[in-house]
């Protein structure tokens, strides 16, 4: 018989020790098994099969689709303010987030948003992203190098929205903490409100996402 697979399963006859080679037919038994094996091979597919109905091809398409997927998202929201007069980077309290990547090949996308202000028209606020104790996403140009981004409040005590994003490659499956640091060129820099005005405020968020490679 010709194989029915994969449309349906075959019902193959197993000969007994007392059967003759002609009943059931010995050659037919081999032909049936050969047909079934060939049908199985065609269904599974050879390595890197280009046959769209083969399982090998379909699995490869699923693996390709999985690239760039968001595997996990964690986030922290800071509802109070932060103030500094430091001209060297200091940690912004409450703006940090830990994540444990599921794969060492994963990327990690960091997004930080908020409002910043200055008490001085002549000064600016600087921001820096840190992975554990390592600076990441820094510039190499300008008179003052190695800042992630600059915020230039044009008028003292005016809040300026800011957004910082960076795609990192931590190459680890260990718990990793991302945090925001801040420094000022002078004056007093704030996050969560504008300059010296303590009557208004805004939240600051840090969102960290694991992205499959």
RODO-2510 file (C-alpha; in nm, 4 decimals, decimal comma):
residues 213
     n   res          X          Y          Z
     1     x     0,0000     0,0000     0,0000
     2     x     0,1101     0,3562    -0,0471
     3     x     0,1507     0,5602     0,2694
     4     x    -0,1393     0,7776     0,3865
     5     x     0,0877     0,9988     0,5980
     6     x     0,0699     1,2928     0,6630
     7     x    -0,2980     1,3154     0,5670
     8     x    -0,3694     1,0316     0,8098
     9     x    -0,1788     0,7694     1,0035
    10     x    -0,0889     0,4405     0,8379
    11     x    -0,2020     0,1039     0,9744
    12     x     0,0887    -0,1273     0,9087
    13     x     0,0656    -0,5058     0,9430
    14     x     0,3301    -0,6713     1,1578
    15     x     0,4193    -1,0219     1,0348
    16     x     0,4439    -1,3090     1,2834
    17     x     0,7155    -1,5680     1,3071
    18     x     0,4907    -1,8267     1,1388
    19     x     0,4050    -1,6110     0,8356
    20     x     0,5607    -1,6974     0,5050
    21     x     0,7590    -1,4397     0,3075
    22     x     0,4686    -1,4077     0,0657
    23     x     0,1858    -1,3679     0,3170
    24     x     0,2015    -1,0867     0,3959
    25     x     0,4264    -0,9926     0,1114
    26     x     0,7818    -0,9387     0,2312
    27     x     0,8566    -0,6895    -0,0459
    28     x     0,5316    -0,5039     0,0206
    29     x     0,6232    -0,4746     0,3900
    30     x     0,9541    -0,3108     0,3008
    31     x     0,7881    -0,0849     0,0437
    32     x     0,5266     0,0301     0,2939
    33     x     0,7887     0,1113     0,5592
    34     x     1,0065     0,2898     0,3037
    35     x     0,7093     0,4986     0,1897
    36     x     0,6235     0,5884     0,5491
    37     x     0,9842     0,6830     0,6348
    38     x     1,0134     0,8999     0,3247
    39     x     0,6843     1,0718     0,4130
    40     x     0,8139     1,1371     0,7654
    41     x     1,1386     1,2824     0,6314
    42     x     0,9488     1,5076     0,3936
    43     x     0,7246     1,6265     0,6782
    44     x     1,0137     1,6959     0,9169
    45     x     1,2383     1,8422     0,6479
    46     x     1,6129     1,8441     0,6025
    47     x     1,8329     2,0920     0,7887
    48     x     1,7667     2,4477     0,6675
    49     x     1,4793     2,3217     0,4568
    50     x     1,3241     2,5675     0,2142
    51     x     1,0071     2,3567     0,1847
    52     x     0,7390     2,5723     0,3444
    53     x     0,5326     2,2715     0,4613
    54     x     0,8230     2,1104     0,6491
    55     x     0,8539     2,1327     1,0267
    56     x     1,2179     2,2439     0,9987
    57     x     1,1146     2,5439     0,7892
    58     x     0,8250     2,6348     1,0185
    59     x     1,0388     2,6132     1,3348
    60     x     1,3023     2,8355     1,1726
    61     x     1,0346     3,0953     1,0984
    62     x     0,9172     3,0887     1,4606
    63     x     1,2732     3,1341     1,5847
    64     x     1,3195     3,4309     1,3524
    65     x     0,9990     3,5911     1,4796
    66     x     1,1210     3,5610     1,8406
    67     x     1,4115     3,7983     1,7725
    68     x     1,3491     4,1469     1,9071
    69     x     1,0639     4,0425     2,1345
    70     x     1,0166     4,2096     2,4710
    71     x     1,0805     3,9342     2,7254
    72     x     1,0187     4,1302     3,0443
    73     x     0,9487     4,4850     3,1597
    74     x     1,0238     4,6329     3,5030
    75     x     0,9757     4,9921     3,6124
    76     x     1,0158     5,2271     3,9069
    77     x     0,8385     5,5589     3,9606
    78     x     0,9846     5,8358     4,1749
    79     x     0,7129     6,0666     4,3073
    80     x     0,9265     6,3067     4,5110
    81     x     1,2002     6,5503     4,4111
    82     x     1,5776     6,5334     4,3968
    83     x     1,8117     6,8307     4,4331
    84     x     2,1873     6,8607     4,3868
    85     x     2,4606     7,1233     4,3657
    86     x     2,7288     6,8648     4,2835
    87     x     2,9432     6,9276     3,9778
    88     x     3,0385     6,5564     3,9842
    89     x     2,7891     6,2842     3,9096
    90     x     2,5815     6,1598     4,2040
    91     x     2,3095     5,8944     4,2092
    92     x     1,9570     6,0256     4,1759
    93     x     1,7825     5,8594     4,4673
    94     x     1,4830     5,6516     4,3683
    95     x     1,5684     5,6372     3,9978
    96     x     1,7171     5,2888     3,9690
    97     x     1,5841     4,9567     3,8495
    98     x     1,7194     4,6012     3,8721
    99     x     1,6594     4,3354     3,6072
   100     x     1,7817     3,9777     3,5656
   101     x     1,8161     3,8948     3,1923
   102     x     1,6992     3,5480     3,0925
   103     x     1,9731     3,5192     2,8289
   104     x     2,3275     3,6532     2,8020
   105     x     2,2559     3,7503     2,4401
   106     x     1,9604     3,9714     2,5318
   107     x     1,9671     4,3483     2,4949
   108     x     1,8302     4,5796     2,7650
   109     x     1,6418     4,8970     2,6756
   110     x     1,6476     5,1720     2,9386
   111     x     1,4002     5,4611     2,9213
   112     x     1,4051     5,7435     3,1771
   113     x     1,1589     6,0329     3,1717
   114     x     1,0915     6,3251     3,4015
   115     x     1,1113     6,7003     3,4521
   116     x     1,4250     6,8904     3,5485
   117     x     1,4969     7,2485     3,6489
   118     x     1,7739     7,4911     3,7452
   119     x     1,7962     7,7886     3,9792
   120     x     2,0437     7,9586     3,7460
   121     x     2,0014     8,0874     3,3911
   122     x     2,3745     8,0372     3,3310
   123     x     2,4000     7,6712     3,4287
   124     x     2,2823     7,3338     3,3021
   125     x     2,2033     6,9883     3,4318
   126     x     2,3867     6,6777     3,3115
   127     x     2,2653     6,3198     3,3203
   128     x     2,4447     5,9872     3,3124
   129     x     2,3202     5,6256     3,2910
   130     x     2,5048     5,3606     3,4911
   131     x     2,4873     4,9805     3,4734
   132     x     2,5858     4,8706     3,8245
   133     x     2,9110     5,0712     3,8475
   134     x     2,9780     5,1048     3,4735
   135     x     2,8933     5,4211     3,2782
   136     x     2,7054     5,3438     2,9565
   137     x     2,5749     5,5402     2,6600
   138     x     2,8183     5,8276     2,6954
   139     x     2,9153     6,0876     2,4407
   140     x     3,2778     6,1415     2,3443
   141     x     3,2449     6,4856     2,1892
   142     x     3,2304     6,8378     2,3227
   143     x     3,4416     7,0270     2,5695
   144     x     3,3086     6,8082     2,8499
   145     x     3,2964     6,4501     2,7307
   146     x     3,1322     6,1419     2,8782
   147     x     2,7784     6,2574     2,9468
   148     x     2,4747     6,0671     2,8371
   149     x     2,2750     6,3792     2,7560
   150     x     2,2485     6,7474     2,8420
   151     x     1,9469     6,9422     2,9586
   152     x     1,9564     7,3180     2,9050
   153     x     1,6867     7,5030     3,1020
   154     x     1,6670     7,8322     2,9168
   155     x     1,5076     8,0206     3,2055
   156     x     1,5708     7,9733     3,5764
   157     x     1,2917     7,7946     3,7605
   158     x     1,1285     7,6657     3,4435
   159     x     1,0699     7,2924     3,4272
   160     x     1,2022     7,1122     3,1216
   161     x     1,0737     6,7637     3,0296
   162     x     1,3506     6,5172     2,9512
   163     x     1,3655     6,1658     2,8100
   164     x     1,6750     5,9454     2,7929
   165     x     1,6868     5,6043     2,6234
   166     x     1,9692     5,3622     2,5582
   167     x     1,9911     5,0038     2,4287
   168     x     2,2504     4,8181     2,6347
   169     x     2,4198     4,4785     2,5879
   170     x     2,4999     4,3604     2,9424
   171     x     2,5999     4,0052     2,8316
   172     x     2,4909     3,8484     3,1594
   173     x     2,2134     3,6523     3,3263
   174     x     2,2937     3,7979     3,6683
   175     x     2,0849     4,0650     3,8390
   176     x     2,1827     4,4022     3,6934
   177     x     2,0866     4,7468     3,8211
   178     x     2,0478     5,0524     3,5999
   179     x     2,0381     5,3971     3,7567
   180     x     2,0400     5,7652     3,6747
   181     x     2,3120     6,0036     3,7869
   182     x     2,3058     6,3818     3,7784
   183     x     2,5544     6,6709     3,7960
   184     x     2,5322     7,0457     3,7436
   185     x     2,7700     7,2982     3,5942
   186     x     2,6645     7,5346     3,8744
   187     x     2,3561     7,6532     4,0570
   188     x     2,1101     7,3997     4,1947
   189     x     1,9673     7,1288     3,9743
   190     x     1,6404     6,9550     4,0454
   191     x     1,4435     6,6552     3,9233
   192     x     1,0716     6,6341     3,9795
   193     x     1,0133     7,0079     3,9865
   194     x     1,1441     7,3255     3,8288
   195     x     1,4117     7,5193     4,0120
   196     x     1,3198     7,6675     4,3473
   197     x     0,9440     7,6334     4,3067
   198     x     0,8435     7,3700     4,5614
   199     x     0,4706     7,4081     4,4966
   200     x     0,4628     7,1966     4,1815
   201     x     0,6091     6,8584     4,0994
   202     x     0,6203     6,5742     3,8454
   203     x     0,7002     6,2048     3,8569
   204     x     1,0239     6,0518     3,7278
   205     x     1,0174     5,7024     3,5778
   206     x     1,2810     5,4481     3,4845
   207     x     1,1637     5,1562     3,2716
   208     x     1,3930     4,8655     3,1829
   209     x     1,3038     4,6071     2,9186
   210     x     1,4783     4,2848     2,8181
   211     x     1,4768     4,2426     2,4396
   212     x     1,5589     3,9080     2,2791
   213     x     1,8635     3,9110     2,0506
***
